[in-house]
Amino acid sequence: MQLQRSVPTRVVVVDAVLAGVLFVVAVLLGDSNGLLGVLAAFGLCLAFVLRRLAPGFALTLSWAVAAGEMLYRLTPGVANLAICAVLYASAARGTDRTKWAGLLSVGVGAVVGTLYLNVGVSLYWNGSGLSGISDLIQMLLQFGITFLGFLGLLGLPWVGGLLMRTRSSARLSREALDVAEQEQARAESEAARAERDAARAEREAARAERDIAVEQERNRIARDMHDVVAHSLAVVIAQADGARYAARADPASVDEALQTIGSTAREALGDVRVLLGQLRHSQG
């Protein structure tokens, strides 16, 4: 017997209490059956308690007790209503094998119960017999009514359990679909976030590369400016020193030196302005 772990403890306790009440009522109303009736009521109440925990075992136990009642010619009592609860549980909570075994037991139980009540009890065990066509028609009518009664009594709980099973399966399917949709949405959100992070990282990398290029350009402009200024100043200093020493011997060379100094200074100023313009452009 394999127990189902999905049944809460409080549900099992409630089933045990209901089974106890059903057993007391069955014992109080079934004194004519004696000890065998008490045992049958106990077996059916036990099947009632186990119908959620082990539907297959409960179904087997309930029909075994029912077969024992027919074998020992016991009158069915109120405890036999537990079979309806067991059939409901077999369709609602049992495995596929238990579910179809419950359906099979509905048909077999309806036929056997009808034969037991109408043929076995009425004709043989009670000593009555058929006296004519009217009795045969009455027996067939009674047989049909009893069969339909048993079929409805046993079949409706099974159908109700099957509907509950279908509803639970649909609910579980919807929940699984919702979970799948949530997982897909989460995956899409994570993918979008990863894309945004990648784009942000690319922008930051490009910005860093631009900053490095700008810094390198600034360094190049600074070096060029240093070279221009240093070279121009070196020429100016050399021309000024040469003009000072040559002023006594050749005064005309002073004008040439001053022209060289002026042209060199103007060229240096132009080069510095060009470099400053490049620097401003790079800053912009």
Rosetta silent file (secondary structure, phi, psi, omega in degrees, C-alpha in Angstrom):
SEQUENCE: MQLQRSVPTRVVVVDAVLAGVLFVVAVLLGDSNGLLGVLAAFGLCLAFVLRRLAPGFALTLSWAVAAGEMLYRLTPGVANLAICAVLYASAARGTDRTKWAGLLSVGVGAVVGTLYLNVGVSLYWNGSGLSGISDLIQMLLQFGITFLGFLGLLGLPWVGGLLMRTRSSARLSREALDVAEQEQARAESEAARAERDAARAEREAARAERDIAVEQERNRIARDMHDVVAHSLAVVIAQADGARYAARADPASVDEALQTIGSTAREALGDVRVLLGQLRHSQG
SCORE:     score description
SCORE:     0.000 S_00000001
   1 L     0.000  120.222 -179.371    0.000    0.000    0.000 S_00000001
   2 L  -101.382  120.310 -177.960    1.522    3.275   -1.176 S_00000001
   3 L   -87.302  146.439  176.099    0.443    6.337    0.775 S_00000001
   4 L   -92.036  127.217 -175.615    0.044    9.741   -0.811 S_00000001
   5 L   -84.771   -5.284 -175.876    2.036   12.421    0.981 S_00000001
   6 L   -84.090    0.125 -178.739    0.010   15.311   -0.396 S_00000001
   7 L   -87.757  122.517  178.140   -2.848   14.790    2.063 S_00000001
   8 L   -64.833  152.922 -178.706   -2.718   17.247    5.001 S_00000001
   9 H   -64.846  -37.612 -178.501   -2.792   15.789    8.486 S_00000001
  10 H   -64.223  -32.713  177.713   -5.878   17.785    9.469 S_00000001
  11 H   -67.657  -41.093  177.782   -7.808   16.232    6.555 S_00000001
  12 H   -63.882  -39.302  179.012   -6.873   12.750    7.710 S_00000001
  13 H   -64.289  -43.010  178.406   -7.972   13.624   11.255 S_00000001
  14 H   -63.207  -42.208  177.409  -11.327   14.902    9.990 S_00000001
  15 H   -62.046  -39.101  178.944  -11.813   11.732    7.924 S_00000001
  16 H   -65.033  -40.708  178.452  -11.010    9.618   10.988 S_00000001
  17 H   -64.903  -45.689  178.132  -13.568   11.515   13.074 S_00000001
  18 H   -62.081  -39.384  177.628  -16.239   11.137   10.383 S_00000001
  19 H   -64.264  -38.279  177.358  -15.403    7.449   10.045 S_00000001
  20 H   -63.820  -42.019  177.447  -15.769    7.053   13.805 S_00000001
  21 H   -63.648  -43.736  178.868  -19.190    8.708   13.741 S_00000001
  22 H   -62.478  -38.644  179.401  -20.232    6.533   10.791 S_00000001
  23 H   -65.743  -43.267  179.552  -19.061    3.399   12.608 S_00000001
  24 H   -62.650  -44.161  179.460  -21.015    4.261   15.768 S_00000001
  25 H   -64.017  -41.428  179.730  -24.158    4.947   13.747 S_00000001
  26 H   -64.010  -39.163  179.114  -23.703    1.718   11.762 S_00000001
  27 H   -68.150  -41.543 -179.557  -23.283   -0.326   14.933 S_00000001
  28 H   -67.359  -32.448 -178.184  -26.305    1.270   16.579 S_00000001
  29 H   -95.432   -3.423 -175.506  -28.499    0.686   13.519 S_00000001
  30 L  -126.333   46.400 -178.855  -27.209   -2.772   12.586 S_00000001
  31 H   -67.984  -25.206 -176.798  -27.580   -4.952   15.673 S_00000001
  32 H   -69.542  -19.948 -178.950  -29.235   -7.740   13.670 S_00000001
  33 H   -83.028  -15.119  176.019  -26.026   -8.452   11.776 S_00000001
  34 H    71.995 -150.031 -176.358  -24.095   -9.280   14.937 S_00000001
  35 H   -66.116  -37.828  179.110  -20.325   -9.476   15.105 S_00000001
  36 H   -63.690  -37.078  177.441  -19.909   -9.904   11.355 S_00000001
  37 H   -65.083  -38.265  177.800  -21.874   -6.707   10.781 S_00000001
  38 H   -64.945  -42.633  178.690  -19.608   -4.846   13.197 S_00000001
  39 H   -64.515  -39.998  178.780  -16.520   -6.158   11.394 S_00000001
  40 H   -64.328  -42.817  178.220  -17.994   -5.189    8.036 S_00000001
  41 H   -62.827  -39.970  178.377  -18.784   -1.694    9.300 S_00000001
  42 H   -63.773  -43.548  179.445  -15.241   -1.359   10.666 S_00000001
  43 H   -62.672  -41.016  178.790  -13.723   -2.436    7.341 S_00000001
  44 H   -68.175  -39.113  177.596  -15.844    0.056    5.391 S_00000001
  45 H   -67.047  -35.836  175.636  -15.021    2.874    7.828 S_00000001
  46 H   -64.809  -40.262  175.653  -11.338    1.998    7.536 S_00000001
  47 H   -62.987  -35.128  177.339  -11.638    2.221    3.746 S_00000001
  48 H   -62.592  -41.256  179.778  -13.304    5.612    4.243 S_00000001
  49 H   -68.184  -37.468 -173.819  -10.292    6.836    6.239 S_00000001
  50 H   -89.342    1.532 -173.195   -7.769    5.473    3.714 S_00000001
  51 L   -65.159  -30.670  177.857   -9.556    6.681    0.569 S_00000001
  52 L   -85.710  -36.943 -176.986   -7.355    9.800    0.276 S_00000001
  53 L   -73.449  -42.541 -178.165   -4.131    8.205    1.470 S_00000001
  54 L  -143.202   82.730 -176.218   -4.348    5.016   -0.623 S_00000001
  55 H   -59.800  -39.484 -179.750   -7.299    5.068   -3.060 S_00000001
  56 H   -64.090  -45.418  178.651   -6.424    1.734   -4.644 S_00000001
  57 H   -65.727  -40.346  179.229   -6.187   -0.096   -1.334 S_00000001
  58 H   -63.552  -39.303  177.773   -9.358    1.555   -0.060 S_00000001
  59 H   -64.289  -44.296  178.741  -11.236    0.486   -3.201 S_00000001
  60 H   -63.109  -43.170 -178.886  -10.046   -3.103   -2.844 S_00000001
  61 H   -64.987  -43.197 -177.481  -10.904   -3.180    0.867 S_00000001
  62 H   -64.567  -42.552  179.716  -14.394   -1.738    0.405 S_00000001
  63 H   -74.463  -27.086  173.687  -15.361   -4.203   -2.315 S_00000001
  64 H   -66.134  -42.305  177.432  -13.841   -7.084   -0.363 S_00000001
  65 H   -65.179  -41.525  178.589  -16.027   -6.158    2.597 S_00000001
  66 H   -62.476  -40.117  176.807  -19.068   -5.833    0.292 S_00000001
  67 H   -64.337  -38.580  176.711  -18.350   -9.284   -1.157 S_00000001
  68 H   -64.571  -37.193  176.999  -18.093  -10.674    2.378 S_00000001
  69 H   -62.078  -42.024  178.168  -21.460   -9.128    3.243 S_00000001
  70 H   -69.610  -35.185 -179.058  -23.069  -10.891    0.275 S_00000001
  71 H   -65.865  -40.483 -179.030  -21.264  -14.123    1.065 S_00000001
  72 L   -96.713   14.056  173.963  -22.508  -14.170    4.668 S_00000001
  73 L    56.929   43.468  177.894  -25.942  -12.803    3.684 S_00000001
  74 L   -87.988  144.663  177.707  -25.586   -9.623    5.696 S_00000001
  75 L   -77.675  126.776  179.046  -28.037   -6.785    5.164 S_00000001
  76 L   -59.993  136.387 -178.444  -26.261   -3.690    3.756 S_00000001
  77 L  -115.190 -168.610 -177.839  -26.187   -0.911    6.324 S_00000001
  78 H   -66.856  -23.453  179.191  -25.395    2.763    6.535 S_00000001
  79 H   -66.786  -20.686  178.751  -21.665    1.974    6.562 S_00000001
  80 H   -67.641  -14.372  174.910  -21.939    0.888    2.928 S_00000001
  81 H   -64.277  -19.253  177.193  -22.231    4.574    2.003 S_00000001
  82 H   -62.137  -25.693  178.909  -18.486    4.677    2.538 S_00000001
  83 H   -62.076  -36.394  178.562  -18.176    2.860   -0.809 S_00000001
  84 H   -62.877  -42.972  178.493  -19.492    6.001   -2.541 S_00000001
  85 H   -65.145  -36.733  178.949  -16.788    8.112   -0.912 S_00000001
  86 H   -66.888  -40.899  177.791  -14.166    5.536   -1.901 S_00000001
  87 H   -63.367  -39.620  177.040  -15.351    5.565   -5.526 S_00000001
  88 H   -61.379  -45.790 -178.732  -15.164    9.354   -5.561 S_00000001
  89 H   -67.031  -34.983  179.965  -11.611    9.272   -4.218 S_00000001
  90 H   -64.314  -35.522  178.722  -10.550    6.555   -6.676 S_00000001
  91 H   -81.542  -32.222 -174.996  -11.585    8.764   -9.604 S_00000001
  92 H   -85.490  -36.584 -171.115  -10.369   12.041   -8.107 S_00000001
  93 L  -123.478  -11.743 -175.726   -7.051   11.040   -6.508 S_00000001
  94 L   -77.628  171.245  174.106   -6.162    7.530   -7.656 S_00000001
  95 L   -70.676  174.342  178.602   -3.790    6.460  -10.396 S_00000001
  96 H   -60.743  -38.857  178.374   -5.092    5.725  -13.876 S_00000001
  97 H   -64.627  -43.178  178.801   -5.353    2.035  -13.006 S_00000001
  98 H   -66.129  -38.059  179.988   -7.284    2.806   -9.836 S_00000001
  99 H   -61.183  -49.723 -178.939   -9.550    5.229  -11.700 S_00000001
 100 H   -72.274  -28.816  173.267  -10.562    2.680  -14.325 S_00000001
 101 H   -65.150  -36.467  175.226  -10.816   -0.053  -11.696 S_00000001
 102 H   -63.408  -42.215  177.465  -13.303    2.190   -9.896 S_00000001
 103 H   -63.486  -41.972  177.344  -15.357    2.559  -13.080 S_00000001
 104 H   -62.584  -39.719 -179.953  -15.306   -1.203  -13.602 S_00000001
 105 H   -68.595  -26.988  175.847  -16.391   -1.766  -10.022 S_00000001
 106 H   -62.236  -49.735  179.650  -19.307    0.619  -10.549 S_00000001
 107 H   -65.980  -46.288 -179.713  -20.715   -1.584  -13.324 S_00000001
 108 H   -65.008  -41.501 -179.913  -19.894   -4.872  -11.631 S_00000001
 109 H   -65.301  -37.348  178.195  -21.183   -3.629   -8.279 S_00000001
 110 H   -65.038  -42.798  179.911  -24.445   -2.447   -9.812 S_00000001
 111 H   -67.228  -48.518 -177.349  -25.034   -5.826  -11.500 S_00000001
 112 H   -65.911  -42.330  178.770  -23.988   -7.922   -8.497 S_00000001
 113 H   -63.636  -37.799  177.878  -25.907   -5.746   -6.028 S_00000001
 114 H   -66.074  -45.155  177.233  -29.032   -5.949   -8.156 S_00000001
 115 H   -62.391  -38.811 -178.429  -28.769   -9.714   -8.434 S_00000001
 116 H   -64.473  -44.437 -176.522  -28.100   -9.992   -4.718 S_00000001
 117 H   -77.878  -41.238 -172.081  -31.130   -7.973   -3.684 S_00000001
 118 H   -90.801  -42.217 -176.315  -33.655   -9.057   -6.313 S_00000001
 119 H   -92.788  -56.261 -174.868  -32.729  -12.606   -7.269 S_00000001
 120 H   -64.029  -47.933 -176.189  -30.683  -14.027   -4.442 S_00000001
 121 H   -77.695  -49.486 -172.216  -32.606  -12.536   -1.546 S_00000001
 122 H   -70.648  -40.893 -172.528  -36.120  -12.332   -2.954 S_00000001
 123 H   -91.319  -41.904 -171.129  -36.307  -15.648   -4.816 S_00000001
 124 H  -104.167  -56.221 -173.564  -34.007  -18.054   -3.036 S_00000001
 125 H   -70.718  -28.199  177.375  -32.948  -16.911    0.382 S_00000001
 126 L   -93.037   -2.339  174.752  -36.414  -15.647    1.324 S_00000001
 127 L    80.533   10.129  179.087  -38.106  -18.696   -0.133 S_00000001
 128 L   -91.570  158.893 -178.933  -40.265  -16.864   -2.699 S_00000001
 129 L  -143.167  179.703 -179.973  -40.637  -17.957   -6.292 S_00000001
 130 L   -89.433  129.546 -179.051  -42.203  -17.010   -9.611 S_00000001
 131 L  -110.644   -6.614 -179.889  -45.917  -17.819   -9.928 S_00000001
 132 L   177.732 -175.074 -179.136  -46.640  -16.313  -13.348 S_00000001
 133 H   -63.945  -39.007 -179.337  -45.895  -13.794  -16.069 S_00000001
 134 H   -61.339  -39.182  177.388  -46.959  -10.909  -13.851 S_00000001
 135 H   -66.706  -36.665  178.827  -44.415  -11.939  -11.226 S_00000001
 136 H   -65.724  -44.450  178.325  -41.737  -12.183  -13.923 S_00000001
 137 H   -63.099  -41.831  178.844  -42.583   -8.737  -15.250 S_00000001
 138 H   -62.962  -38.568  179.659  -42.617   -7.357  -11.728 S_00000001
 139 H   -67.170  -42.149  178.902  -39.257   -8.974  -11.036 S_00000001
 140 H   -64.546  -40.252  178.187  -37.735   -7.569  -14.248 S_00000001
 141 H   -63.976  -43.127  177.666  -39.131   -4.127  -13.461 S_00000001
 142 H   -65.281  -37.060  177.658  -37.783   -4.353   -9.960 S_00000001
 143 H   -61.381  -46.407 -179.355  -34.479   -5.606  -11.382 S_00000001
 144 H   -64.762  -44.125 -179.978  -34.231   -2.624  -13.742 S_00000001
 145 H   -63.547  -42.463  179.847  -35.153   -0.068  -11.098 S_00000001
 146 H   -65.454  -39.976  179.339  -32.699   -1.543   -8.634 S_00000001
 147 H   -63.021  -45.484  178.715  -29.949   -1.653  -11.260 S_00000001
 148 H   -63.646  -37.863  177.447  -30.489    1.986  -12.175 S_00000001
 149 H   -62.726  -45.989  177.762  -30.545    2.880   -8.501 S_00000001
 150 H   -63.865  -41.201 -178.574  -27.260    1.085   -7.878 S_00000001
 151 H   -63.263  -41.610  177.236  -25.771    2.558  -11.049 S_00000001
 152 H   -69.553  -40.735 -178.934  -26.699    6.079   -9.992 S_00000001
 153 H   -64.184  -39.001 -178.041  -25.640    5.521   -6.384 S_00000001
 154 H   -92.084  -31.874 -174.981  -22.245    4.164   -7.369 S_00000001
 155 H   -79.212  -35.741 -178.357  -21.707    5.972  -10.658 S_00000001
 156 H   -62.089  -44.482  176.135  -22.467    9.539   -9.612 S_00000001
 157 H   -60.693  -38.667  179.215  -19.677    9.687   -6.996 S_00000001
 158 H   -65.315  -43.000  178.392  -17.226    8.266   -9.533 S_00000001
 159 H   -63.568  -41.353  176.800  -18.295   10.808  -12.159 S_00000001
 160 H   -60.788  -41.404  176.614  -18.006   13.590   -9.568 S_00000001
 161 H   -65.033  -37.171  178.228  -14.495   12.454   -8.712 S_00000001
 162 H   -66.349  -40.128  176.718  -13.576   12.350  -12.399 S_00000001
 163 H   -62.858  -41.965  177.908  -14.860   15.907  -12.870 S_00000001
 164 H   -64.463  -37.966  178.120  -12.834   17.039   -9.872 S_00000001
 165 H   -64.447  -43.090  178.823   -9.785   15.270  -11.282 S_00000001
 166 H   -63.355  -42.543  179.756  -10.257   16.994  -14.646 S_00000001
 167 H   -63.917  -41.773  178.705  -10.703   20.351  -12.948 S_00000001
 168 H   -65.170  -39.555  178.370   -7.561   19.830  -10.863 S_00000001
 169 H   -64.271  -40.861  178.222   -5.607   18.782  -13.952 S_00000001
 170 H   -64.928  -39.702  178.984   -6.800   21.882  -15.803 S_00000001
 171 H   -64.897  -42.486  178.428   -5.842   24.065  -12.841 S_00000001
 172 H   -64.745  -36.843  177.652   -2.414   22.469  -12.659 S_00000001
 173 H   -64.961  -41.914  177.964   -2.008   22.952  -16.407 S_00000001
 174 H   -64.374  -41.601  178.239   -2.921   26.618  -16.077 S_00000001
 175 H   -62.935  -42.659  178.060   -0.512   27.025  -13.189 S_00000001
 176 H   -63.414  -38.777  177.976    2.237   25.299  -15.175 S_00000001
 177 H   -65.980  -41.337  177.692    1.453   27.557  -18.143 S_00000001
 178 H   -62.753  -41.647  178.617    1.542   30.629  -15.912 S_00000001
 179 H   -63.582  -41.489  178.934    4.857   29.513  -14.466 S_00000001
 180 H   -64.256  -41.232  178.171    6.224   28.926  -17.968 S_00000001
 181 H   -64.762  -40.549  177.459    5.030   32.363  -19.077 S_00000001
 182 H   -63.563  -41.570  177.879    6.580   33.951  -16.002 S_00000001
 183 H   -63.582  -40.865  178.371    9.841   32.137  -16.656 S_00000001
 184 H   -64.846  -43.130  178.072    9.767   33.266  -20.289 S_00000001
 185 H   -63.193  -40.037  178.137    9.027   36.852  -19.266 S_00000001
 186 H   -64.731  -40.785  178.661   11.830   36.702  -16.699 S_00000001
 187 H   -64.822  -42.222  177.732   14.212   35.293  -19.313 S_00000001
 188 H   -63.832  -40.070  178.199   13.218   38.011  -21.787 S_00000001
 189 H   -64.084  -42.849  177.819   13.673   40.661  -19.099 S_00000001
 190 H   -64.222  -38.988  178.151   17.082   39.286  -18.206 S_00000001
 191 H   -64.583  -42.880  178.061   18.032   39.184  -21.895 S_00000001
 192 H   -63.768  -40.731  178.126   16.903   42.797  -22.353 S_00000001
 193 H   -63.874  -39.782  178.284   18.809   43.805  -19.231 S_00000001
 194 H   -64.208  -39.352  177.420   21.892   42.002  -20.527 S_00000001
 195 H   -64.296  -42.456  178.214   21.554   43.815  -23.856 S_00000001
 196 H   -63.233  -41.915  178.365   21.242   47.157  -22.085 S_00000001
 197 H   -63.330  -40.055  179.168   24.266   46.357  -19.936 S_00000001
 198 H   -65.172  -42.296  178.498   26.227   45.328  -23.016 S_00000001
 199 H   -63.986  -40.879  178.567   25.238   48.536  -24.843 S_00000001
 200 H   -64.022  -40.746  178.999   26.157   50.591  -21.777 S_00000001
 201 H   -64.906  -38.718  177.697   29.507   48.808  -21.555 S_00000001
 202 H   -64.551  -42.324  178.564   30.138   49.464  -25.244 S_00000001
 203 H   -63.303  -41.924  178.862   29.312   53.151  -24.796 S_00000001
 204 H   -64.967  -39.342  177.868   31.584   53.389  -21.788 S_00000001
 205 H   -64.966  -41.862  178.220   34.367   51.623  -23.675 S_00000001
 206 H   -64.589  -39.994  178.475   33.927   53.978  -26.648 S_00000001
 207 H   -63.658  -41.086  178.318   33.917   56.974  -24.311 S_00000001
 208 H   -63.361  -40.632  177.741   37.090   55.699  -22.660 S_00000001
 209 H   -63.553  -41.122  177.561   38.725   55.257  -26.065 S_00000001
 210 H   -63.714  -41.039  178.084   37.710   58.798  -27.038 S_00000001
 211 H   -61.436  -41.516  178.499   39.097   60.143  -23.778 S_00000001
 212 H   -64.288  -42.144  179.744   42.362   58.331  -24.391 S_00000001
 213 H   -64.346  -41.169  178.312   42.519   59.679  -27.958 S_00000001
 214 H   -63.196  -42.711  179.586   41.798   63.221  -26.762 S_00000001
 215 H   -64.209  -40.466  177.774   44.463   62.940  -24.090 S_00000001
 216 H   -64.984  -38.415  178.499   46.962   61.636  -26.601 S_00000001
 217 H   -65.661  -41.016  177.024   46.084   64.503  -28.976 S_00000001
 218 H   -61.231  -43.760  178.910   46.564   67.020  -26.203 S_00000001
 219 H   -62.200  -40.596  179.042   49.941   65.547  -25.374 S_00000001
 220 H   -64.233  -43.207  179.379   50.954   65.708  -29.045 S_00000001
 221 H   -63.143  -40.791  178.750   49.858   69.368  -29.310 S_00000001
 222 H   -62.470  -40.554  178.897   51.728   70.187  -26.109 S_00000001
 223 H   -65.892  -43.214  179.629   54.891   68.555  -27.474 S_00000001
 224 H   -62.847  -42.580  179.577   54.553   70.391  -30.798 S_00000001
 225 H   -62.979  -40.495  178.651   54.006   73.705  -29.022 S_00000001
 226 H   -63.252  -41.820 -179.926   57.018   73.053  -26.840 S_00000001
 227 H   -65.018  -42.962 -179.009   59.128   72.255  -29.887 S_00000001
 228 H   -64.066  -48.563 -178.399   57.972   75.385  -31.761 S_00000001
 229 H   -64.166  -44.464 -178.896   58.480   77.711  -28.824 S_00000001
 230 H   -63.755  -44.399  179.712   61.837   76.187  -27.887 S_00000001
 231 H   -64.301  -42.924 -178.874   63.130   76.281  -31.476 S_00000001
 232 H   -65.746  -43.796  178.991   61.935   79.880  -32.019 S_00000001
 233 H   -64.554  -37.664  178.582   63.377   81.085  -28.752 S_00000001
 234 H   -62.842  -40.773  178.448   66.684   79.351  -29.541 S_00000001
 235 H   -67.149  -43.424  179.883   66.811   81.153  -32.910 S_00000001
 236 H   -61.282  -44.895 -179.288   65.852   84.482  -31.337 S_00000001
 237 H   -63.709  -42.310 -179.150   68.504   84.102  -28.631 S_00000001
 238 H   -65.454  -42.895  179.413   71.163   83.104  -31.165 S_00000001
 239 H   -66.808  -39.737  179.952   70.331   86.017  -33.481 S_00000001
 240 H   -65.710  -44.508  178.631   70.226   88.494  -30.591 S_00000001
 241 H   -64.251  -41.593 -179.974   73.574   87.333  -29.224 S_00000001
 242 H   -65.251  -39.499 -179.903   75.144   87.353  -32.723 S_00000001
 243 H   -67.057  -35.585  179.988   73.802   90.856  -33.458 S_00000001
 244 H   -66.263  -39.847 -179.651   75.195   92.184  -30.210 S_00000001
 245 H   -76.357  -29.274 -176.445   78.697   90.866  -30.979 S_00000001
 246 H   -90.880   -3.220 -176.441   78.566   91.926  -34.660 S_00000001
 247 L   -64.691  -33.646 -177.277   77.230   95.444  -34.042 S_00000001
 248 L   -76.694  -41.557 -175.819   80.727   96.921  -33.623 S_00000001
 249 L   -82.022  -40.574 -175.601   82.357   95.304  -36.631 S_00000001
 250 L  -139.521   87.855 -177.577   79.393   95.311  -39.078 S_00000001
 251 L   -61.031  -28.288 -178.080   76.463   97.526  -38.054 S_00000001
 252 H   -66.243  -24.870  179.854   74.506   96.535  -41.159 S_00000001
 253 H   -69.995  -17.862 -179.546   74.263   92.939  -39.879 S_00000001
 254 H   -66.939  -42.237  179.113   72.167   94.150  -36.933 S_00000001
 255 H   -61.641  -41.349  178.927   69.231   94.971  -39.208 S_00000001
 256 H   -63.141  -40.119  179.181   69.460   91.524  -40.799 S_00000001
 257 H   -66.163  -39.919  178.975   69.510   89.872  -37.366 S_00000001
 258 H   -65.979  -37.729  176.592   66.502   91.898  -36.211 S_00000001
 259 H   -63.328  -40.799  178.270   64.600   90.925  -39.362 S_00000001
 260 H   -63.485  -42.293  179.110   65.405   87.278  -38.702 S_00000001
 261 H   -62.108  -45.203 -179.056   64.247   87.615  -35.082 S_00000001
 262 H   -62.735  -47.502  179.836   60.976   89.285  -36.152 S_00000001
 263 H   -63.341  -39.888  178.275   60.203   86.738  -38.854 S_00000001
 264 H   -64.136  -42.747  179.771   61.038   83.844  -36.518 S_00000001
 265 H   -64.385  -40.552  179.120   58.845   85.302  -33.754 S_00000001
 266 H   -65.903  -41.055  176.786   55.953   85.835  -36.192 S_00000001
 267 H   -62.458  -42.192  178.971   56.276   82.278  -37.528 S_00000001
 268 H   -63.718  -41.089  178.513   56.368   80.932  -33.965 S_00000001
 269 H   -62.658  -40.836  177.771   53.301   83.016  -33.050 S_00000001
 270 H   -64.318  -43.390  178.617   51.444   81.653  -36.084 S_00000001
 271 H   -63.105  -39.900  179.273   52.417   78.094  -35.228 S_00000001
 272 H   -63.828  -41.437  178.286   51.319   78.608  -31.609 S_00000001
 273 H   -62.857  -41.149  177.048   47.944   79.972  -32.762 S_00000001
 274 H   -60.933  -44.540  179.415   47.439   76.952  -35.039 S_00000001
 275 H   -64.912  -39.872  177.031   48.240   74.582  -32.175 S_00000001
 276 H   -64.348  -37.969  175.677   45.920   76.476  -29.834 S_00000001
 277 H   -62.418  -41.932  176.404   43.149   76.233  -32.433 S_00000001
 278 H   -62.786  -38.319 -179.860   43.657   72.463  -32.634 S_00000001
 279 H   -65.058  -43.540  178.305   43.575   72.272  -28.830 S_00000001
 280 H   -63.709  -39.052  179.182   40.284   74.164  -28.645 S_00000001
 281 H   -63.813  -41.367  178.178   38.802   71.925  -31.356 S_00000001
 282 H   -66.416  -36.387  176.480   39.807   68.775  -29.477 S_00000001
 283 H   -65.799  -40.352  178.101   38.299   70.146  -26.260 S_00000001
 284 L   -63.085    0.000    0.000   35.047   70.917  -28.068 S_00000001
